[in-house]
């Protein structure tokens, strides 16, 4: 796979992870905590795929093959970092919504 393909894979999997994390928040808000957890798990899988592609670029550079820094690569890295942040926040939101819904059901 050439560098451009790897970069597009970063964008693809990062975008999927971000979308799944946002889906998890929406599901938790609507009291579907199992669906939210499933979406978070799938987001984690997408992030893992993105990291594999990122690692491939890093390994090439370690062996002496320089990576061309392009706007596309910067965009891909930005996409990945945002996805990681959103997933971390989504995990907190899902937990928080779980506590809120449990409190309402208990009459608190």
C-alpha positions in Angstrom: 0.0 0.0 0.0 1.5 3.4 -0.9 1.6 6.4 1.4 -1.6 8.0 -0.1 -3.6 4.8 0.5 -2.4 4.6 4.1 -3.4 8.2 4.6 -6.8 7.6 3.2 -7.2 4.6 5.5 -6.3 6.9 8.5 -9.1 9.3 7.4 -11.6 6.5 6.8 -11.1 4.7 10.1 -10.7 7.9 12.1 -14.0 9.2 10.6 -15.8 5.9 11.3 -14.5 5.9 14.9 -15.7 9.5 15.4 -19.1 8.8 13.9 -19.5 5.7 16.1 -18.5 7.6 19.2 -21.1 10.3 18.5 -23.7 7.5 17.8 -22.8 6.1 21.3 -23.7 9.4 22.9 -27.0 9.6 21.1 -27.9 6.0 22.1 -27.0 6.6 25.7 -29.1 9.8 25.8 -32.0 7.7 24.5 -31.5 5.1 27.3 -29.9 2.5 24.9 -26.9 1.8 27.1 -26.1 -1.5 25.5 -26.3 0.0 22.0 -24.0 2.8 23.2 -21.5 0.3 24.5 -21.6 -1.6 21.3 -20.9 1.6 19.3 -18.0 2.5 21.6 -16.6 -1.0 21.1 -16.8 -0.6 17.3 -15.3 2.9 17.6 -12.4 1.2 19.4 -12.0 -1.3 16.6 -11.9 1.5 14.0 -9.3 3.3 16.0 -7.2 0.2 16.2 -7.3 -0.1 12.4 -6.3 3.5 12.1 -3.4 3.0 14.5 -2.2 0.1 12.4 -2.0 2.4 9.4 -0.3 5.1 11.4 2.2 2.5 12.7 3.0 1.5 9.1 4.0 5.0 8.3 6.1 5.3 11.4 7.8 2.0 10.8 8.7 3.0 7.2 10.3 6.2 8.6 12.3 4.3 11.2 13.8 2.1 8.5 14.9 5.3 6.6 12.0 5.8 4.2 11.0 9.3 4.8 7.3 10.2 4.9 6.3 13.2 2.8 4.5 15.7 4.9 1.5 16.9 3.0 -1.7 18.7 3.8 -3.4 15.3 3.3 -1.3 13.7 5.9 -1.8 16.6 8.3 -5.6 16.3 7.7 -5.4 12.5 8.4 -3.5 13.0 11.7 -6.0 15.7 12.7 -8.9 13.4 11.9 -7.4 10.6 14.0 -6.6 12.8 17.0 -10.1 14.2 16.9 -11.6 10.7 16.8 -9.5 9.6 19.7 -10.7 12.6 21.8 -14.3 12.2 20.8 -14.2 8.5 21.7 -12.7 9.3 25.1 -15.4 11.9 25.8 -18.1 9.6 24.5 -17.1 7.0 27.0 -17.6 9.5 29.8 -20.9 10.6 28.4 -22.2 7.1 28.2 -21.2 6.5 31.8 -22.8 9.8 32.8 -26.0 9.1 31.0 -26.1 5.6 32.6 -26.0 7.3 36.1 -28.6 9.8 35.1 -31.0 7.2 33.8 -30.5 5.0 36.8 -31.2 7.9 39.1 -34.4 8.8 37.3 -35.6 5.2 37.4 -34.9 5.1 41.1 -36.9 8.3 41.6 -33.9 10.4 42.5 
